[in-house]
Amino acid sequence: MNPPKTEHEALQAILKKAYRQKENVAVGDQWQQEVMRRVRNLGALETTPSFPEMLEQLVWQLAPVTCLLIFGLTVLFAVSDFTSGYEVFQLLMNGAEELTFAQFVGL
């Protein structure tokens, strides 16, 4: 007999075999209590977190630090006179940072 290729096929084969032999098994009166006792003795299953769960934990751990950095940089740029407000406004309004297609191609 060849072993099943995957765990799913192995489990399916075991369940089929158990289903076929269910008439031959003698079951007592206390089978339900015994099954529940075994389930209670198993305890909780320990699962390893998946990659998205670990990433979510990391993001939430870094969120306060990121907010503090944003707040600090905002205060730093507001206090320091990096560029005057008028020059920044002129930069945005002139559109000097946009290239036309002819400039991009080099014509």
N, C-alpha and C positions, 0 to 999 in steps of 0.2 A: 504494500500500500504506500503510495507517495504522500509525503506531507503536504498540507495545503500551502499555497504560495503566500497568502497574506493573513494577517490576524483576523480580518473580517471573515475570510473563508473558513479559517479554523474555528472561529466561534460559531459560524453557521453550521458547520459539520457537527460540532458537539451538541448544539441545540436540536438538530435533526435526529441525532442518535438518541438523545434523551426523550424526545417526543415519541419516537417509535417504541421505546421500551417503558413507557409510562404505565402500561397495564401490569407489568411484572414487578413493580415496586410496591412493597407493603408500607402503607402509611399509617402511623398511629394516631391517637386522638389528640396528642399534644403537638402536632407538627406546626401549627400556626405560632404557638408560643415559642417553640424552638427557633423558628425562622426569625421572629422578631428579636429574640435574645441575641442571635448571631449578628443581626443588623445593628443593634445597639452597641455590641462589642467592637464593631468595625470602626466606629468613630468617624470624625470628619475627614474628608479627603483633602490632602494638601495639593494645591495646584500651583504651578509655576506661572507667573504673570507673562502674558504675551508681549511682543514688542510694542504694539500700540499702547498697552496699559503702562508699560515702563516709560514710554515717551511722554504720556500724559502726566505721570508723576513728576518727571523731570521738568516739564513745562511749568507745572504749578509750583514747584520748588524754586524755579528761577524767575517767576513772575514778579515777586516783590523787589528783587534786585534790579530787574529791568526797569520797573517803574521808578525806582530811586535814581537810576542812571539817567533816565529821560528827564526827570525833574531837575536833577543836578545840572545837566547840560543846558536845559532851558534857562535856568537861573544864570549860569555862566555866560551864555550868549546875550542874555538880557542886560547883565551888568557891564560886560565888556563892550567897548564900542568897536566891534569887529568891522562893520561897515555901517555907514549911515543909512537910515531908513529910505532916504531919497534915492540913493544909488541902487539899492535892492529893487525899489519900485521901477526905476528906469530900466534895469536889466530885464525885468519881467515884461514890461510894456513894449520895449523895442523889438523883442523877438530876435535879438542878435545871435542867440544860441542855436537857432534853427537854420539848417542848411537847405538850400534849394536843390533840386535834382541836378541842375547844371553844375553847381558847385561840388556836389557829391561825385559826379562822373568826372569832373575836371575840365569841363569845356570853357 
